[in-house]
Amino acid sequence: MNSAAKLRPVLFLVCLLSLSGCTQGDSYPNRPITLVCPWAAGGGTDRVSRQMAFYLEEELGQPVNVINATGGQGVTGHSRGLQAKPDGYTLSMMTLELSMLHWRGLTRLDWTDCAPLMSLNEDPAALFVRGDSKWKTEKELAASVVAEPGGLRASGTAALGAWHLALASWLISFDRTPSDVNWIPSQGANPSLQELLSGDIDIVCCSVPEARALLDAGQVRCLGIMSGREGTPLKLLNLKEIPSLDCELKGWRGLGVAKDTPAEIQETLVAALRRITNGETKVAGKTFPEFMDGEGFDRTSRPTTEFAAFLKKSDETFGELLGRDEFQEVASGPVGRMAFPATAFAMGGVSLLIVLLSGFPQRKLAGAAVSDSAVSTRQEVTTEKISDHNTPNYWLFASVVGSIVLFTLAGEFLGFVLSAGIILAGLSVLLGAKPHIAGLVTVVIVPVIYQLFVYVLRVPLPTGIVWW
Amino acid sequence: MSEAFSTALQNTLSPHVLLVMLVAATYGLFIGAIPGLTATMAVALMVPFTFFLDPVAGIAAIVTMEACCIFAGDIPTTLMRIPGTPSSAAYVDDAYALAKKGLHQKALGVSLVFSVVGGLIGSLVLIAAAPMLAGFASQFSTYEYFWLCVLGLSCAAVVSRGSPVKGLFSLSLGLILACVGLGSAHSLPRLTFGSDKLITGINFVPAMIGLFGVSEVLRNVLSSAPRDELGTTSNRETPTSRNWLSRSVDEVFGGIGTRLRSSVKWILASSGIGAVIGMLPGAGADIAAWVAYAVSKRTAPKENRDEYGQGSLDGIAHATTANNSSLAGAWIPALVLGIPGDSVTAIVIGVLMMKNITPGPGIFEPDNPQLSLVYGIYITFILANLMLIPLGFLAIRAGSLIVKIPCEIILPLILVFCMVGAFAIDGSFFDVQVMLVLGLLGFVLERYGFPLGPVVLGIILGPRLEETFVQNLTKSTSLVAFFERPIAGGLGVLVIVLWATPLILWARKRMVR
């Protein structure tokens, strides 16, 4: 059979494939929804997102799968969520970083790029010291800062992250500058709390839920929450009441969609969210408010227009804070940002040079091998095989590379089932499989993979021009 | 106290909990065997289901899933040369080399038994000494972490295949890749060339899949010689009088008793390394596996040392012991301090608090009503590891069926799974592109004899290394401070010794010539 005849049954089977798994129904939602969380699995935002996904699924009747689009300190996740197709099938869990990142020049996105659906919580920043430290009140800590500017160390997140700005606004509230406390950048609350316990830093600034376990155990002490002058103190079970400080900085989380999402879809989502945040939806006998309370999260929720007004204010606050002169110099530390990559480059360059100078050992068909390179024995075996058979098959190599490129370029358009199906069937045939076997395997396995990942494992795969 | 213990025993050994563990084990084996799906992802996906379960069952599910997942990561490592978890990257070359000789079942059998042993010892450490060790863990500051990162990276560079200099080059590549994106130290974009995509950084999962998996597919396809059918050399004539079960058991577990007996010292050492590194928040199975592998290679009798990288069962055994015992170690700071030992325990803390169990030193007090749950967790650890033996055995047999699939079907299938795995992490095509680029990179590196393991570890630990370095300098600009704290000083000296040894050996060789 010539190659055209070989491919015909494969094409036919691919068409068959595209009919499998299609669902009926035009009403929203009629296929799985993706919820984009900008932060890593295990953190506070991830927990809230995964809970919310479960409740949304209960309300909307379609699986809601969470993906952790991490990176860029929030830029990746927010971009992915808010720049997705505005069809209501991608929801975005937004956090306070949205109000900050564009002021820092890391993205062009800001709150005006979203259609706010419902805010879910606002956790004020809090000041923590070690449980056995000498400071019992916020005033004592402030006095120590005044007495020894630059002497104390604090941490909580990356440089210029939310909690860093929170500490700065606390310092500003009693007329000090942000550089009066030495900020040690870290990856987040957990490593910072670890540092606090080890004794190497004095203060941690983060939200109460993030330090809850240590607080309950008495390992850390909370000197105050930043709910502002009008704010109410925090009452936690079995703990002393935590006062509200004069300055105000709250982390917030909320759900949004891309700006141009149709109004009816937004309404459906908002209605569902209302029911969830009011405690009308139950999953495993628990309501969403019960979950938030259990975890110690605040659960102030603001729908649409109220949320939008809140976003505007948050944006202005951070703009003002980040615009201050003090922050421009805070950004640079003792080591420049290119120092580390430069060192790595240098190390790589030097080692490569040494390798080249000591004799470049691996040539494709040479039998000689350097004694300390263990891969040479395997290379010898394969090179012998190569010289026995035809020359290296560059076409196959190119088609593998090409398949991956095809997947990245066309995957979003064609959807997983079609693109993976074409690749699997096509490559098998090219490698010498009989077309009907390749076709059979493809038709069976690809939809199985899809169903497995999307419906069982809850891991979203690209959908495409076809319904699923 | 014994009352709490007997309650715990009753609760854990109930059919309901055992069934949940069985389901969780299967789920864990499945997820671990698919490259690209990590234990963290599996636990995060499981959390909503734990709401329907009582605390004991919920935690039991997570513990079992985790243990099985880490072991199952060895299956694609051995059969397809794609590390299922970053810790498997330490011995991927050994495992795959054995598979090429037809000994994949033996390699996986060793991996299984030693994983279980490591897991059991780690659990015992957790049970016996959690509060005391948690105190030790909280002594670790950025100085100690800095040296720990350097130690892990050095082990990978120095003991992986090829000369340490090539290892250093691979390591540098990994560190450069780690710099792409936004570092927490400065929060400024680097090496992003203005691209919105690159600001995300290079995720190690698609990088690993690409470096090992895609490069292997490319290599097989390029040679166009039929891929060495795994298992051909082990098709021996078996007498039909022996039944299938005893044959299978022999293939997988043959010779394991002797191996266990002769490795007691190493088992203890590797489990110790694993448990200690695991209990340090943020340091986990990957560093543990590399350090254990390095120790194993360094302390191996001279005639065995060349096997490392070519199919050393000892290397696999010791590294896999360490990575399983580190799992239990990660629960120590999580339970005692509420600070997660790794990303899985981060999720677990959330689950615990949902069930109104607050981690903290008070958790071990005799009058704590939750004490029976803590004992339940301990019992679960032991049970989960024991359960792994029969289930792992079945998984190994199932995995061996894969090698029978002809290569023209299996190679494209592996490729599709690689693409799906890379995509699944963040739901992003960018990750698939990363996988491709790193696949080509891996292909080139292998061609010229450079090891791949240090690249992956560099990507994983690079950000931490830089961060701790900058943190240390921010705290105090003197370099002496790096050695001031006693543990930090000790680790620092260890690193210097690690690098000095090959240097001294090399200098001596030159003097002899």
Chai-1 contact restraints between the chains, C-beta under 6 A:
chainA,res_idxA,chainB,res_idxB,connection_type,confidence,min_distance_angstrom,max_distance_angstrom,comment,restraint_id
A,A41,B,T40,contact,1.0,0.0,6.0,A-B,restraint_1
A,A41,B,A44,contact,1.0,0.0,6.0,A-B,restraint_2
A,G42,B,S343,contact,1.0,0.0,6.0,A-B,restraint_3
A,G42,B,A346,contact,1.0,0.0,6.0,A-B,restraint_4
A,G42,B,I347,contact,1.0,0.0,6.0,A-B,restraint_5
A,R47,B,G350,contact,1.0,0.0,6.0,A-B,restraint_6
A,R50,B,V47,contact,1.0,0.0,6.0,A-B,restraint_7
A,F54,B,P48,contact,1.0,0.0,6.0,A-B,restraint_8
A,I67,B,D426,contact,1.0,0.0,6.0,A-B,restraint_9
A,I67,B,G427,contact,1.0,0.0,6.0,A-B,restraint_10
A,A69,B,D426,contact,1.0,0.0,6.0,A-B,restraint_11
A,G71,B,T200,contact,1.0,0.0,6.0,A-B,restraint_12
A,G71,B,G201,contact,1.0,0.0,6.0,A-B,restraint_13
A,G72,B,L182,contact,1.0,0.0,6.0,A-B,restraint_14
A,G72,B,I199,contact,1.0,0.0,6.0,A-B,restraint_15
A,G72,B,T200,contact,1.0,0.0,6.0,A-B,restraint_16
A,Q73,B,L182,contact,1.0,0.0,6.0,A-B,restraint_17
A,V75,B,I199,contact,1.0,0.0,6.0,A-B,restraint_18
A,T76,B,T200,contact,1.0,0.0,6.0,A-B,restraint_19
A,A158,B,S184,contact,1.0,0.0,6.0,A-B,restraint_20
A,A158,B,S187,contact,1.0,0.0,6.0,A-B,restraint_21
A,A159,B,S187,contact,1.0,0.0,6.0,A-B,restraint_22
A,L160,B,S187,contact,1.0,0.0,6.0,A-B,restraint_23
A,I184,B,Q471,contact,1.0,0.0,6.0,A-B,restraint_24
A,I184,B,T474,contact,1.0,0.0,6.0,A-B,restraint_25
A,P185,B,S184,contact,1.0,0.0,6.0,A-B,restraint_26
A,P185,B,A185,contact,1.0,0.0,6.0,A-B,restraint_27
A,Q187,B,S184,contact,1.0,0.0,6.0,A-B,restraint_28
A,N190,B,I339,contact,1.0,0.0,6.0,A-B,restraint_29
A,Q194,B,P281,contact,1.0,0.0,6.0,A-B,restraint_30
A,Q194,B,I339,contact,1.0,0.0,6.0,A-B,restraint_31
A,L197,B,S138,contact,1.0,0.0,6.0,A-B,restraint_32
A,S198,B,S138,contact,1.0,0.0,6.0,A-B,restraint_33
A,S198,B,Q139,contact,1.0,0.0,6.0,A-B,restraint_34
A,S198,B,S141,contact,1.0,0.0,6.0,A-B,restraint_35
A,D200,B,S141,contact,1.0,0.0,6.0,A-B,restraint_36
A,A213,B,G338,contact,1.0,0.0,6.0,A-B,restraint_37
A,A213,B,T358,contact,1.0,0.0,6.0,A-B,restraint_38
A,A213,B,P359,contact,1.0,0.0,6.0,A-B,restraint_39
A,A213,B,G360,contact,1.0,0.0,6.0,A-B,restraint_40
A,L214,B,G338,contact,1.0,0.0,6.0,A-B,restraint_41
A,D216,B,T358,contact,1.0,0.0,6.0,A-B,restraint_42
A,D216,B,G360,contact,1.0,0.0,6.0,A-B,restraint_43
A,A217,B,G360,contact,1.0,0.0,6.0,A-B,restraint_44
A,A217,B,P361,contact,1.0,0.0,6.0,A-B,restraint_45
A,A284,B,F51,contact,1.0,0.0,6.0,A-B,restraint_46
A,A284,B,F52,contact,1.0,0.0,6.0,A-B,restraint_47
A,G294,B,M354,contact,1.0,0.0,6.0,A-B,restraint_48
A,E295,B,M353,contact,1.0,0.0,6.0,A-B,restraint_49
A,G333,B,V470,contact,1.0,0.0,6.0,A-B,restraint_50
A,G333,B,T474,contact,1.0,0.0,6.0,A-B,restraint_51
A,P334,B,L473,contact,1.0,0.0,6.0,A-B,restraint_52
A,P334,B,T474,contact,1.0,0.0,6.0,A-B,restraint_53
A,P334,B,T477,contact,1.0,0.0,6.0,A-B,restraint_54
A,V335,B,V470,contact,1.0,0.0,6.0,A-B,restraint_55
A,V335,B,L473,contact,1.0,0.0,6.0,A-B,restraint_56
A,R337,B,H186,contact,1.0,0.0,6.0,A-B,restraint_57
A,R337,B,L188,contact,1.0,0.0,6.0,A-B,restraint_58
A,R337,B,R190,contact,1.0,0.0,6.0,A-B,restraint_59
A,F340,B,E466,contact,1.0,0.0,6.0,A-B,restraint_60
A,P341,B,C179,contact,1.0,0.0,6.0,A-B,restraint_61
A,A344,B,S172,contact,1.0,0.0,6.0,A-B,restraint_62
A,A344,B,L175,contact,1.0,0.0,6.0,A-B,restraint_63
A,A344,B,I176,contact,1.0,0.0,6.0,A-B,restraint_64
A,M347,B,S172,contact,1.0,0.0,6.0,A-B,restraint_65
A,G348,B,F169,contact,1.0,0.0,6.0,A-B,restraint_66
A,G348,B,S172,contact,1.0,0.0,6.0,A-B,restraint_67
A,S351,B,V165,contact,1.0,0.0,6.0,A-B,restraint_68
A,S351,B,L168,contact,1.0,0.0,6.0,A-B,restraint_69
A,S351,B,F169,contact,1.0,0.0,6.0,A-B,restraint_70
A,L352,B,F169,contact,1.0,0.0,6.0,A-B,restraint_71
A,I354,B,V165,contact,1.0,0.0,6.0,A-B,restraint_72
A,V355,B,V165,contact,1.0,0.0,6.0,A-B,restraint_73
A,V355,B,K166,contact,1.0,0.0,6.0,A-B,restraint_74
A,P361,B,G449,contact,1.0,0.0,6.0,A-B,restraint_75
A,Q362,B,Y448,contact,1.0,0.0,6.0,A-B,restraint_76
A,Q362,B,G449,contact,1.0,0.0,6.0,A-B,restraint_77
A,D372,B,S163,contact,1.0,0.0,6.0,A-B,restraint_78
A,S373,B,G162,contact,1.0,0.0,6.0,A-B,restraint_79
A,S373,B,G449,contact,1.0,0.0,6.0,A-B,restraint_80
A,A374,B,R161,contact,1.0,0.0,6.0,A-B,restraint_81
A,A374,B,G309,contact,1.0,0.0,6.0,A-B,restraint_82
A,A374,B,Q310,contact,1.0,0.0,6.0,A-B,restraint_83
A,V375,B,G449,contact,1.0,0.0,6.0,A-B,restraint_84
A,T382,B,S223,contact,1.0,0.0,6.0,A-B,restraint_85
A,K385,B,A225,contact,1.0,0.0,6.0,A-B,restraint_86
A,I386,B,S223,contact,1.0,0.0,6.0,A-B,restraint_87
A,H389,B,A225,contact,1.0,0.0,6.0,A-B,restraint_88
A,P392,B,L222,contact,1.0,0.0,6.0,A-B,restraint_89
A,N393,B,L222,contact,1.0,0.0,6.0,A-B,restraint_90
A,N393,B,S224,contact,1.0,0.0,6.0,A-B,restraint_91
A,L396,B,V221,contact,1.0,0.0,6.0,A-B,restraint_92
A,F397,B,L218,contact,1.0,0.0,6.0,A-B,restraint_93
A,F397,B,V221,contact,1.0,0.0,6.0,A-B,restraint_94
A,F397,B,L222,contact,1.0,0.0,6.0,A-B,restraint_95
A,V400,B,L218,contact,1.0,0.0,6.0,A-B,restraint_96
A,V400,B,V221,contact,1.0,0.0,6.0,A-B,restraint_97
A,I404,B,L436,contact,1.0,0.0,6.0,A-B,restraint_98
A,F407,B,M419,contact,1.0,0.0,6.0,A-B,restraint_99
A,T408,B,F429,contact,1.0,0.0,6.0,A-B,restraint_100
A,T408,B,V432,contact,1.0,0.0,6.0,A-B,restraint_101
A,T408,B,Q433,contact,1.0,0.0,6.0,A-B,restraint_102
A,A420,B,V416,contact,1.0,0.0,6.0,A-B,restraint_103
A,L424,B,P412,contact,1.0,0.0,6.0,A-B,restraint_104
A,L424,B,V416,contact,1.0,0.0,6.0,A-B,restraint_105
A,L427,B,P412,contact,1.0,0.0,6.0,A-B,restraint_106
A,S428,B,E408,contact,1.0,0.0,6.0,A-B,restraint_107
A,S428,B,I409,contact,1.0,0.0,6.0,A-B,restraint_108
A,S428,B,P412,contact,1.0,0.0,6.0,A-B,restraint_109
A,L431,B,E408,contact,1.0,0.0,6.0,A-B,restraint_110
A,G432,B,E408,contact,1.0,0.0,6.0,A-B,restraint_111
A,A433,B,E408,contact,1.0,0.0,6.0,A-B,restraint_112
A,A433,B,I409,contact,1.0,0.0,6.0,A-B,restraint_113
A,V441,B,I409,contact,1.0,0.0,6.0,A-B,restraint_114
A,R458,B,L45,contact,1.0,0.0,6.0,A-B,restraint_115
A,V459,B,A424,contact,1.0,0.0,6.0,A-B,restraint_116
A,P460,B,G427,contact,1.0,0.0,6.0,A-B,restraint_117
